[in-house]
Amino acid sequence: MDTPYTLIPAEALPEDAVNNVQHLINGEWCGSEGGATFERHSPAHGTLVSRIARGSAAEAEAAIRAARAAFDGGEWAGLSGKERAAFLLNVADLIIENRTRIARLEVLESGKPISQAEAEIEGAADIWRYAAALARTLHGDSHNSLGKDMLAVVLKEPIGVVSIITPWNFPFLIASQKIPFALAAGCTCVVKPSELTPSTTAILGELLMEAGLPAGVVNIVQGFGDPVGNVLTTHEAVDMVSFTGSTQVGKAIEKAAADTLKKVSSELGGKNPQVLFADAYLDSAIDAIVFGIYFNAGECCNSGSRIIVHEDIAEEVTRRVAELSRKVPFGDPLHPDTKVGAIIHQGHQDKIQSYVRDAEAGGAKVELGGAPLEVPGLEGAFFAPTVVSGLTPEMPIAREEVFGPVLAVLTFKTMDEAIALANGASYGLSAGVWSENIHTCLEFSRRVQAGTVWTNTWMDGFAELPFGGVKESGQGRELGRYGLEEFLEVKTVQMRIGRTRAKWV
């Protein structure tokens, strides 16, 4: 059964200068008190990539004060939609001009393939352009039917100071799913990128300054959840938290923010099913399954990490998925042909492997992979493409977010059984259905508990369409006009016409 995987060995790595990453506070770049720093090494190559200022509560509080003063001063919030849109478009152009530099640093810190990183930077620029369009269309409502002596308007105003906390798996893209919408709404921000992938967010800060953003409107604090994240989620001067990351951390942020009753918008984990009915067009479905599980090494909240297959086609689907998995190029993320790069760090790789071992101990069958992968010339963490069948719904690998290139295979007989399996996990981020029968697709789409449903495709995405989850996959939405609404507060203004108010006494 075992044949070689498609591996892309390491090429000679050019010596890059170590990237020094600082905080951006009130329009100025600065280090931490006492000069504290930490380092980030490439998860694929092992080389030192970045030396980062280690933020403390002092830097976090200074950034919040700057954002508060900038918002209360009204310079940014008071701009017209046209003026804010022009700024966002300028940033989009600067992102494209700097895409090569951004993509390379993203690869070195995250381990993702260079071709994927470049595509993500292009997609991020498109999101900034879309947010610019929304800035010019922002409006409230009017009510002219309340009687001849009354007129009311509903205003939409920026919510205020927003703490934005982003993850390590898509650092630049996810920052671009939040920051431009907050800016389009008129908010000010304090951003904390992951300590594992800080550099591209710092580059974004450079581009914002180059584009002429007023001081304090966007601040960036580097560092760890404790203490930086703790301050950003509990400080009374922060009006909202926008967080993307694990469900466990998301729950902790909800609790931390409760004392000040600040709004929390969260995009969390997923255990996303692709359900294949017996009439599915398998040539397309098999490729989508392989893409869905190995994209970004499976370190993706939208990963299609489990398939639920009709028992009549389960054996064929499992075999063909394993065969195609062997052809996916794993290896050096700096090589343009690589499609799957390194795992973010060794500890996470060990966690991935533990899920496979537990499933195997419980009677599951490892059809392919299940262990770390050796890539010639690289000492980093790589995990082999893995397919696990013979599962029961109660197994952790079938219910929990593995966050790696590990596919769980379950089977069903009826629509009701498929829906029960799809909805059986505590998550509800995304789901997919494969059938040539439109009625089957529509019924599944209506009954499945997920924020996004794909029919006969997987992980297509557009700036115009909202993204987010239900259940333990979070609350609130990003992208689309709903992504802008997250950063707005609604205010009702009721106006009496003439001296028409009846006296009470």
N, C-alpha and C positions, 0 to 999 in steps of 0.2 A: 504493500500500500504506500510506503514512504518513497517519494521521489523528491528530488531537489526542489526547493522553492525558488522563485525568481528573485535573486538577490543582486543588488547593485553595490559593489564594494566602494570603499572610501577612495577618493582622489586626494592628492596633496592639498592640504588646507592652507590657503594663504595666511600669512600672519597679519591678523587684524589688530589694530591698536585697541587696548582695553577701553571700553566705553564707560565714561564717568557720568553717572546719573544723579541729578540733584532735584531738590524740591523747587516748584514754582509757586511763590507766595506773593500776592499783591504785585504781580508784574515783574518780580525779581527772582533770579535763580540763586539758590543758597544751599549750603550744607546743613547738617544737623548740629545741634549744640554739642560741643565737645568733639566734633569731627567724626562721630560714630558712622561706620559704614558696614556693609556686608557684600558678599560676592555671589555672582551667578556664573556657573560653568555650563557649557553646552551639554545637553543631555545625550547628544549623539557623539560628539568628538572629545568631550572631556576637557576642552580648553577653557581658560578664563575668558569670559565674554564681557562682563560688566562689573563695575564696582559702584555700589549704590549707597546714597545717603540713607542712613537708618533713622527714620522719623520717630519722634517721641510725641508725647501729649502736647508738648510746647509748640511744635511745628503744626500739629493738627489744629490746635486752638487758634494759632496765628492765621492759618488759612481760612478758618471759619469766620474770624473777625473781618478778614479782608473781603470775603464773599458777602458778609452781612452789610458791610459799609457800602460795597459796590451796589448791592441791590437797593438798600434804603436811599442811596444817593440818586437813584433813578436814571442814571445816564444810559444804561443799557436797556432797561425796561421801558424807558420813555422813547426809544427810537421807533420810527415807523416800521411796519412790516417790510416795506421796500428796502429800508436801510439795513435791517437785520438780514434779509435775503441776500443782498449784495455781498455782505461779509461772508456768509456761509458759502456762496458760490466761489468767492476768492479762496477760501480754505480748500474747497474741493480741487481747484486748479493746482494749489500748492502740494496737495497730497499726490496728485499724478506726477508732478515734477520730481517729487522725492520718493517715488514708489520703489525704486531699486534699493535705496538705502534702508527704507523702512522694512521691506521684505527680507533683506539679508539679516538684519538684526532679529527680526521675528523668528526666522529659521534657527539662528544660533541659540536663541534663548528657549524656544519652545520645542524644537526638534521636528517641526512640520516640514513637508517638502517645499522647495523653493517655488515650484510652479503653482502650488496651491496658495502660498503666501502672496504671490504677485496677484493672483486672481482676487484674493480677499481685499487687497489694497484698492484694486480697481472698483470692487463692489462697495467698499467703504466710501469712496469718492462719490459714487452714484447716490448713496444714502444722504450725504451732505447736500447734494443738489436737490434731492427730493424734499428734504427738510426746508430748504430755501423756498421751494414752491409753497409749502404749507405756511411759512411765515407771512406770505402775502395774502393768504386766503383766510386767515384767522378772523373769526367774527362771532358775535353772540346772537341773540334773538330779540325781537320786539313783539309786544302784545298790544294790539290796537282794538281788541274786542272785549275790553273789561268795562265798558260803559263810556258814555260821551264825556265824562268828567275825569277819566283815568287813562294814563298811558304808562306802560312798564317796559323796561328793557332788561335783558339778562346779559351781563358783561362776563367775559372770560378774561381772567387776569393771571399773570404768572404766580405760581404758588410760593416762590421765594427762593431761599437758599436750599440747594439740593446736594446731598452727599451721594456720590456715584462710586460704587465699588465694583470693579470688574475682575474677571477670572483670568487664568493663565492659558486657557485653550484657544481662545480667539481674542487676544488682547486688543488689537487695533480695531478689528471689526465690531466687537461688542461695545467698545468705547464710542464708536461711530453710530451705534444704534441708540445711544443715550444722549451724548453731549449735544449734537446739533438740534435735537428736538427740544432739549431744555433751553438752549439758546434761542431757538425760534420762538419759544413761548415767552421769552424775556427773563428767564431765571438766571441766577448765578450759581456756580458749582464749586465743590471741592471733590477732587477725583483721587481715589486710591487704587492704583493698579495692583495686580498680584505681585508679590515679592519675587516670584519666579520669572516674570516676563514684564519688567518695568520700562524697558528702553523705548519701545515704540510709542507709548503714551507720552513719554517725555519729548519725543520728536514732535508729536502732535501739539504739545504745548509750545514748542518753538515755532511751529507754523501758525498757531493762533496769534502769537506775539508779532510775527512777521506780517500777518494780515491786518494788524492794527487793533486787536481786541483791547478794550480799556483794562487797566490794571484791576485785579481782584475779581473779574468776571468769571474766569476759570483759574482755579488753583489746583496744583498737583502735589500730593504728599506721598512720598515713598515710604515703604516700611511694611510692618506686619499687622495682622488683625489686632493683636495686643501689643501696643496700646492704640495705634492709629485708628483702626476700624472701630474700636470701642468708643473713642471720642466722637467720631463721625456719626455714629448711630444713636448717641445719647445726648449730645449737646443741645441745650435748649434753644440756641440760635439757628439750628437747622430745622427746616420745615418739612423736608421729605428725604427719604432714602431710596435710591434706585440700586438694586443689588442683583447681580447674576453670579450664581455659584451653586454649591451643594445645598440640598434640602436641609441637612443638619445645621449648617451655618445660617441658612435663611430663617429657620425657626428661632435661632438664638437672636438674630437681628430683630425679628418681630417682637420678642420679649423685651429686648433692650430698648426699643423705640416706644414701647407702650407707656412708659412713665411720663413721656412728654407728648403722647398722642400724636406723634408726627406720622405722616403718611408713609407707607412702605409699598413700593412696587418691586416685585421679585420674579425672576425667571430662574427656576431651580432645576432639579434633576428630571430624568425621564427613563422609562423602560418601554421604549416605543415598539409596538408590534406592526409587522407587515403580515396581513392575513391573505393567504392564497387559496382561492376557491378552485374547484376541480377544472373549471373552464378557463383558468388564467392563461394568458399568453406567456409561456415560460421563457422564451428567448429574452424578452425584455425584463421579466420579473427576476430572473436569475442574476442578470447584470445589476439590477437595482438593489438586490439583496447584498451582493458583494460590495457595491459602492456604499450602501447604507451602513455596513458594519465596519469597513476598513477606512473610510474617510476620516482623516485626522487621527489615524490609529485607534479609532473608536472612542477617542477622548472628546466626546461631543454629546451635549444634552439631547440632541436630535438623532443620535445614533439609532439605526434600526437593529437594535440589539437582540431582538427575538422575532422569529417567524412562527406563525401559526398556520399550519399547512393542512389542507384536506387530506385525510388518510389515503385517498385513492392515488394521490400524486406525491405523497411524502417521501417515499424511497427515491424516486427520480429526482425530486428537487434537492434532497440532501446530497445525493451523489454529484449532481451537476454543480451545486454551490461549492463543494469541496474541490472539484476539478478546476473550476474557474479561479478559486482562491489561490491555487498554486501559481497562477500566471500573473498575479498582481505584484508589481515590482516593489519590494521592501528594501530599504537600505539608506545610503548616504542622502540626507535631506537636501544637500546642496547640489545634487545631480538633477538636471532637468527632467530625466525620465522617471525618477522616483515618485511613487504615488503614496507610499506609507513610510513615515520616518520613525523617529525614536519615541519611546515612552518618556513622559515628563521627568521622572526620576526613579531611582531604583526601588524606593519604598513603595511607589505606586505599582511598579511591575510585580513586586512580591504579592501585593494585594490581588492583582489580576489573577496570578497563578493560583492563589489560595481558593478562589472561586471554582476554578477548573478541578482542582484536587478534591474539593468537597463534593462536587457533583459526581466525579468518578467514584469516589468512595460510597456514594449513595446509590450507585447502580447505573449511572448515565454512561453513555459511550462517547469517547472522544474520537470523532471521525477524522479530525485533522488538527495538527498543532498541539496546543496545550502547554507550551513551555517557552522559555526565552529563546530568542533567535540570535545566532552569531552571524554578524556581518563582517566580512573580511576587512581588516584595517581599522575597525571601529570598536571601541571598548564600552560604548554607551549602552543604554537599556533599550533593547528591541524585543518585541514579543511576536511569536509566530502567528500567522493567520489561523484561527481556531474555530472549529465547528463542533458543537456538542449536541447529541441527540439522545433519545430515550429518557427525556426529562419528565418529571411530574410538576404540576403547577406550584407545589409547595416548596420546591427547592430554591435556595437563595439565588442561584444563577438564573432562574426563570422569573424572579420577582424583583430583584434588587439591581441597582445600577452598577455594573461592573466597570464601566468607563475604560474599556480596552477593546482590542480586536477579537472579541469572543462572541460568537453567535449561538444563541440558544434556540433549539428546534422543538416545537410542540405540535401536536396534531389535533384535529377535530373532525366531527362528522356532520354537524348541523350548524346553521346560522346562530341559533341560540347558544350553542356550545362555544362557537368562535367569539361571540360577543362577551360571554362570561369570562373566557380566558383573557381577552383583550382588556376588559375592565377590571380584572382581578388584582392587578397591581395597584399600589397606593398612588402611583403617578398618573398624569394625564396630560402629557405635553403634546405628543404627535401620534398619529396612527396612519396606516396605509391599507388599502384594499386592492386586490387584483382579481378582476373578473371581466369577462367580455359582456356580461349582462348588466346593463345600466341600472336595472331595478335592484340587483344585488348590491351594487356600489352605493346607491342612494340609501337603501335601508341600513347598510352598515354605517354610512356616514352620519346618519341621524341618531343611531343608537350608541355609537362608541363614545366614550368619555375622553375627549382630547381637544386641545386648543386648535390644532391643525389636523386636517385629514387630507391625505393624498389618495387619489384614485388612479390606478395604473401608472404611477410614477412615484418617485421618492425624493424628498428634500429639494424640490424646486423652491426658489425663493424670490420675492419681489419686494422692493421698498414700499410699494403701495399697499401691501397686505399685512395686517396685524399678526404679531407672533407672541405667544405666551401660552400658559397652561392652566389646567384645572387641578383640583385635589392638591396633592403635595408637589406638584410641578410649579406652584407659585400663583401669584395673583397680579393682575394688571397686564398691560400689553405694551409691546414695543413695535415700532414701524407703523406705517399707515397713518391715517389721521388720528387713530386711537392712540398711537404712540405720542402724539402731541398733546392729546387731551390729558394724559397722565400728569403733565406738568402745569396744568391750569386749574385755577380755582374759579368757581361760579359765584357771581354776585348779582342779586336781584335789586333793581332800582325801580321804585314805584312813585309815580309823579301824578299829583292831582292838578287838574286844569281848572283855573279859576278858584274863587272862594266858595267851593261847593261842599266842603266837609260839614256833615251834620254835627251839631253840638251834642255832647254827651250829658252835660249838666245844663 
